[in-house]
Amino acid sequence: MNDLGRKIDVSTKEILPNLIKLRRHFHAHPELSGQEYQTAALIAGELRQAGWEVKEAVGRTGVVAEMGSKDGPVVGLRVDMDALPIEERTGLDYASSIQGLMHACGHDLHICIGIGVAKVLAKNKFTTSRVRIIFQPAEEIAQGANWMKAENVLKGVKALFGVHVYPDLSVGKIGIKSGTFTAAAAELEVEIIGVSGHGARPHEGVDSIWIAAKVVCGLQEAISRCLDVLKPVVISFGKISGGNAYNVIADRVKILGTVRCLDDQIYKKLPQWIEGIVKNIASTYGAEASIQFKSIAPPVVNDPQLTNLLANCAKNFMDEENIVHLENPSLGAEDFAFFLQDVPGTMFRLGVSGKQGCAPLHSGYFSLDEKSLELAVKILSQTIVLSTKSF
């Protein structure tokens, strides 16, 4: 460990107990996307106490903290802070105090990583360059990044870093990958319009429920036979609604789902391709179809140089074999991608699985190991310090 690493190590250990207390407070008091008022207020107070210049209500409920020279390039760190409409079932002493809401995606830990980096950098005054920490709302609905971009949070930024917890890796490990890191994602709504009729005489109507089932199965079959299997596309339907009575042929059925794709060129063609498949199936059985394809987020594409910098900084705090080079990107979506449309950056995966394992993200049983917090603060602190010296 070099001198910089030793200073960061000492400073992080000093603040770790307080960071864990903060994390448990955030976990017990989750707030939904765009409603992170108390979360933002507490973040702002911690940052001001550490000596940072703080702006609140940026991108609605976001917080931006800055420190260092007002001239020259800026290095940024982005962390998200919203919770999910999920009932917590962990049984933790500090479980969510709000019924139906939970930090089931680790954003409570992300917040404390950001606060930890802020305190380490402020205490040691490692850099005179400008550092900007962006606490972003509404990641779970993929809107917060664009809200903050609209208020120029990327002005002057030359490099941007991000982190996300990862239950598939144990504590003490991180996952890195250059290039495509997450998938492009979209929301898909399909409405089948048929003709109602008596359940005893289905041939006199056009059964929208039956046709909707054909659409769900037909799209899966078409993916495997019409698209390149080496460039995966995933379509998952999560909601279906229609019909008014058990003995009446339904005239309208709506199915809602999500589309994920890693290849940008294929993703651009998917709206037209899906529409063609769905309308062909519907017309074959005498129905009409309406399709809406709403893009959620583009793919996260990690900058190779910044990814290598982060990996090299990580070696100061962990054995190299614990730096996992991820072979495949995730089909999950992440609105960090919107920031990377304008500036180079990289995001890494933080292992959070403890001895008892860790439930998947967005599960009511998700419970990460807090020991992961220390490593993330150290890696990002050193990465930011060294990146400010490279411009």
C-alpha positions in Angstrom: 0.0 0.0 0.0 1.4 3.4 -1.0 1.4 6.5 1.2 -1.8 7.8 -0.3 -3.4 4.5 0.3 -2.3 4.4 3.9 -3.8 7.8 4.6 -7.0 6.9 2.9 -7.1 3.6 4.9 -6.7 5.3 8.2 -9.2 8.1 7.5 -11.8 5.5 6.3 -11.5 3.4 9.4 -12.0 6.5 11.6 -15.3 7.4 10.0 -16.6 3.9 9.4 -18.7 3.5 12.6 -20.5 6.7 11.8 -21.1 5.7 8.2 -22.6 2.4 9.3 -25.0 4.3 11.7 -26.0 6.6 8.8 -26.5 3.7 6.5 -28.9 2.0 9.0 -30.8 5.2 9.4 -31.2 5.6 5.6 -32.3 1.9 5.4 -34.9 2.4 8.1 -36.3 5.5 6.4 -36.6 4.8 2.7 -38.1 7.3 0.3 -39.4 6.7 -3.2 -38.1 8.1 -6.4 -38.5 11.9 -6.6 -39.6 12.0 -2.9 -36.2 11.8 -1.2 -36.6 15.0 0.8 -35.5 13.8 4.2 -32.7 11.7 2.7 -31.4 14.7 0.8 -31.6 17.0 3.8 -29.5 14.6 5.9 -27.0 14.1 3.1 -26.6 17.9 2.7 -26.1 18.3 6.5 -23.3 15.7 6.6 -21.6 17.3 3.6 -21.7 20.8 4.9 -20.3 19.6 8.2 -17.4 18.1 6.3 -16.7 21.4 4.6 -18.1 20.9 1.2 -20.1 23.5 -0.9 -23.5 22.1 -1.2 -26.5 22.7 -3.4 -29.8 21.2 -2.7 -32.9 20.6 -4.8 -30.8 20.0 -7.9 -32.9 17.9 -10.3 -35.8 18.1 -7.9 -34.5 16.3 -4.8 -30.8 15.8 -5.8 -27.8 17.1 -3.9 -24.5 18.3 -5.4 -21.4 18.8 -3.3 -18.2 20.5 -4.6 -14.7 21.1 -3.2 -11.4 22.3 -4.7 -10.3 24.8 -7.3 -13.0 26.6 -9.2 -10.9 26.6 -12.3 -10.0 23.7 -14.5 -11.5 20.2 -15.0 -13.8 18.5 -12.7 -13.8 14.8 -11.5 -17.2 13.5 -10.5 -18.7 10.7 -8.4 -22.3 9.8 -8.8 -24.4 7.9 -6.2 -28.1 7.2 -6.3 -30.4 7.5 -3.3 -34.0 6.3 -3.9 -35.8 3.2 -2.5 -38.4 0.8 -4.0 -42.1 0.0 -3.4 -41.2 -3.4 -1.8 -42.2 -4.8 1.5 -39.1 -5.6 3.6 -39.0 -9.1 5.0 -35.4 -9.2 6.4 -36.3 -8.9 10.1 -33.4 -6.6 10.7 -33.4 -4.4 13.8 -33.1 -1.4 11.4 -35.6 -2.7 8.8 -37.7 -0.2 7.0 -40.1 1.7 9.3 -42.4 2.5 6.3 -44.7 -0.3 5.2 -44.3 -1.2 1.6 -41.1 0.7 1.1 -37.5 -0.7 1.2 -34.0 0.0 0.2 -33.9 -3.3 -1.8 -31.2 -2.2 -4.3 -28.4 -0.9 -2.0 -28.9 2.8 -2.6 -28.7 3.4 1.2 -25.1 2.0 1.0 -24.4 4.0 -2.1 -25.3 7.2 -0.2 -22.9 6.4 2.5 -20.1 5.5 0.1 -20.5 9.0 -1.3 -20.6 10.6 2.1 -17.5 8.6 3.1 -15.5 9.6 0.1 -16.5 13.3 0.8 -15.3 13.0 4.3 -12.0 11.3 3.4 -11.2 13.8 0.7 -12.1 16.8 2.9 -10.1 15.6 5.9 -6.9 15.1 4.0 -7.2 17.8 1.4 -5.7 15.4 -1.1 -6.5 17.4 -4.1 -6.7 21.1 -5.1 -8.6 20.1 -8.3 -12.4 20.4 -8.4 -14.3 17.3 -7.2 -18.1 17.1 -7.6 -20.2 14.4 -5.9 -23.7 14.0 -7.3 -26.3 12.4 -5.1 -29.0 11.5 -7.7 -32.7 10.9 -7.1 -35.1 8.7 -9.1 -32.7 6.1 -10.5 -35.3 3.3 -10.1 -37.6 5.1 -12.5 -34.7 6.1 -14.8 -35.4 9.8 -14.7 -33.1 11.3 -12.1 -30.0 11.5 -14.2 -31.8 13.5 -16.9 -33.4 15.8 -14.2 -29.9 16.6 -13.0 -28.3 16.9 -16.4 -30.9 19.5 -17.2 -29.4 21.6 -14.4 -25.9 21.3 -15.8 -24.4 19.0 -13.1 -21.9 17.7 -15.7 -20.5 21.2 -16.6 -16.7 20.9 -16.7 -16.7 17.2 -15.7 -13.9 15.2 -17.5 -14.4 11.9 -15.7 -17.3 10.4 -13.8 -17.3 7.3 -11.5 -20.1 5.2 -10.2 -20.7 2.1 -8.1 -23.4 -0.5 -7.6 -23.7 -3.3 -5.1 -23.6 -6.8 -6.5 -25.0 -9.8 -4.5 -23.3 -12.3 -6.9 -19.9 -11.3 -5.5 -18.7 -11.8 -1.9 -17.5 -9.0 0.3 -13.9 -8.1 -0.5 -14.4 -8.5 -4.2 -15.3 -6.1 -7.0 -16.3 -6.6 -10.6 -15.0 -4.4 -13.4 -15.6 -4.4 -17.2 -14.6 -2.0 -20.0 -17.1 -1.4 -22.7 -20.8 -2.4 -22.5 -21.6 -2.8 -18.9 -25.4 -2.8 -18.8 -28.2 -3.2 -21.3 -30.4 -0.8 -23.0 -33.9 -1.1 -21.7 -37.5 -0.2 -22.7 -41.0 -0.5 -21.4 -43.4 -2.4 -23.7 -47.2 -2.1 -23.8 -49.3 -4.3 -26.1 -53.0 -4.0 -26.3 -55.0 -6.7 -28.2 -58.4 -5.6 -29.5 -60.9 -8.4 -30.3 -64.6 -8.9 -30.2 -66.6 -9.9 -27.1 -68.9 -12.8 -27.1 -70.4 -15.6 -24.9 -68.0 -17.9 -23.3 -70.0 -20.9 -24.6 -69.7 -19.7 -28.2 -66.1 -18.4 -28.6 -66.2 -18.8 -32.4 -68.7 -15.9 -32.5 -66.1 -13.5 -30.9 -62.4 -12.8 -31.2 -60.8 -13.9 -27.9 -58.3 -11.3 -26.9 -57.0 -13.3 -23.9 -56.1 -16.3 -26.1 -54.5 -14.0 -28.7 -52.5 -12.2 -26.0 -51.2 -15.6 -24.9 -50.1 -16.3 -28.5 -48.3 -12.9 -28.5 -46.4 -13.7 -25.3 -45.3 -17.1 -26.6 -44.8 -15.9 -30.2 -42.4 -13.1 -29.3 -40.2 -15.6 -27.3 -40.2 -18.0 -30.2 -39.4 -15.3 -32.7 -36.4 -14.1 -30.6 -34.8 -17.5 -30.8 -35.3 -17.9 -34.5 -35.2 -14.4 -36.0 -32.5 -12.6 -34.0 -28.8 -13.4 -33.4 -28.6 -15.5 -30.3 -25.1 -14.2 -29.7 -26.6 -10.7 -29.2 -29.2 -11.4 -26.6 -32.6 -9.8 -26.4 -34.9 -10.4 -23.4 -38.6 -9.6 -23.4 -40.4 -10.2 -20.1 -44.1 -9.5 -19.4 -44.9 -8.6 -15.8 -48.6 -7.6 -16.0 -51.6 -8.7 -18.0 -55.1 -7.3 -17.6 -58.4 -7.6 -19.5 -61.9 -9.0 -19.5 -65.0 -8.2 -17.3 -66.6 -11.6 -16.4 -65.6 -15.2 -16.3 -68.1 -16.3 -18.9 -67.6 -13.5 -21.4 -65.0 -13.5 -24.2 -62.7 -10.5 -23.5 -62.6 -7.9 -26.2 -59.5 -6.1 -24.9 -56.4 -7.3 -23.1 -53.3 -5.2 -22.2 -49.9 -6.8 -21.5 -47.1 -4.8 -20.0 -43.4 -5.8 -20.0 -39.8 -4.8 -20.4 -37.3 -5.2 -23.2 -33.5 -5.6 -22.7 -30.8 -5.6 -25.3 -27.0 -5.2 -25.4 -26.5 -4.4 -29.0 -27.4 -0.8 -29.8 -28.1 -1.4 -33.5 -30.5 -4.2 -32.7 -32.1 -2.2 -30.0 -32.9 0.6 -32.5 -34.7 -1.9 -34.7 -36.7 -3.6 -32.0 -39.7 -1.3 -31.9 -40.5 -2.0 -35.6 -39.6 -5.7 -35.3 -41.9 -6.2 -32.3 -44.7 -4.3 -33.8 -44.5 -6.5 -36.9 -44.6 -9.7 -35.0 -47.4 -8.7 -32.7 -49.7 -7.3 -35.5 -49.1 -10.4 -37.6 -50.2 -12.7 -34.8 -53.2 -10.5 -33.9 -54.4 -10.2 -37.5 -54.1 -14.0 -38.1 -56.9 -14.5 -35.6 -59.0 -11.5 -36.5 -57.8 -9.0 -33.9 -56.1 -5.7 -34.0 -53.0 -4.7 -31.9 -51.6 -1.5 -30.5 -48.0 -1.4 -29.5 -46.1 1.3 -27.5 -42.3 1.0 -27.0 -40.9 3.5 -24.5 -37.2 3.6 -24.1 -36.0 3.6 -20.5 -32.2 4.0 -20.6 -29.3 3.4 -23.1 -26.5 1.0 -22.2 -23.8 1.9 -19.7 -20.5 1.9 -21.7 -17.4 2.1 -19.4 -14.4 4.0 -20.5 -11.4 1.6 -20.7 -8.8 4.1 -19.4 -10.9 5.0 -16.4 -11.8 1.4 -15.7 -8.1 0.5 -15.7 -7.3 3.4 -13.4 -9.9 2.3 -10.9 -8.6 -1.3 -11.0 -5.1 -0.2 -10.4 -6.2 1.9 -7.4 -8.2 -1.0 -6.0 -4.9 -3.1 -5.9 -3.8 -0.9 -3.0 -6.6 -2.2 -0.8 -7.2 -5.8 -2.0 -5.5 -8.8 -3.6 -5.5 -8.7 -7.4 -7.4 -12.0 -7.6 -10.3 -10.4 -5.9 -10.7 -7.9 -8.8 -13.1 -9.9 -11.0 -13.0 -9.0 -14.7 -16.6 -9.6 -15.6 -17.0 -11.5 -18.9 -20.5 -10.5 -19.6 -22.5 -7.3 -19.2 -25.7 -7.2 -17.1 -29.1 -7.1 -18.8 -30.2 -4.8 -16.0 -30.6 -1.1 -16.8 -29.0 1.9 -15.1 -29.6 5.5 -15.8 -25.9 6.3 -15.0 -25.9 5.7 -18.8 -27.4 9.1 -19.5 -24.4 10.8 -17.8 -22.0 8.7 -19.9 -23.6 10.0 -23.1 -21.9 13.3 -22.3 -18.7 12.5 -20.3 -16.4 9.5 -20.1 -16.8 7.4 -17.0 -16.9 4.0 -15.4 -19.1 2.0 -12.9 -17.9 -1.0 -11.0 -19.7 -3.8 -9.1 -19.2 -4.0 -5.3 -19.4 -7.4 -3.7 -21.9 -7.4 -0.8 -22.6 -11.1 -0.2 -21.7 -12.2 3.4 -21.2 -15.6 5.0 -25.0 -16.2 4.8 -25.2 -15.1 1.2 -27.3 -12.3 -0.1 -30.8 -12.3 -1.6 -31.1 -10.8 -5.1 -31.6 -7.1 -5.8 -35.2 -5.9 -5.6 -36.1 -8.8 -3.2 -37.8 -8.2 0.1 -35.1 -10.3 1.7 -32.2 -8.4 0.3 -29.7 -7.7 3.1 -26.1 -6.7 2.2 -23.0 -7.1 4.3 -22.0 -3.7 5.6 -18.3 -4.7 5.6 -18.4 -3.8 1.9 -18.7 -0.1 2.7 -15.1 0.4 3.8 -13.6 -1.0 0.6 -15.8 1.1 -1.7 -14.9 4.3 0.1 -11.1 3.5 -0.1 -11.2 2.6 -3.8 -13.2 5.6 -4.9 -11.3 8.0 -2.8 -7.9 7.0 -4.3 -9.4 6.8 -7.8 -10.7 10.3 -7.6 -7.5 11.7 -6.2 -5.4 10.2 -8.9 -7.8 11.0 -11.7 -7.7 14.7 -10.8 -3.9 14.6 -11.4 -4.3 13.2 -14.9 -5.9 16.2 -16.5 
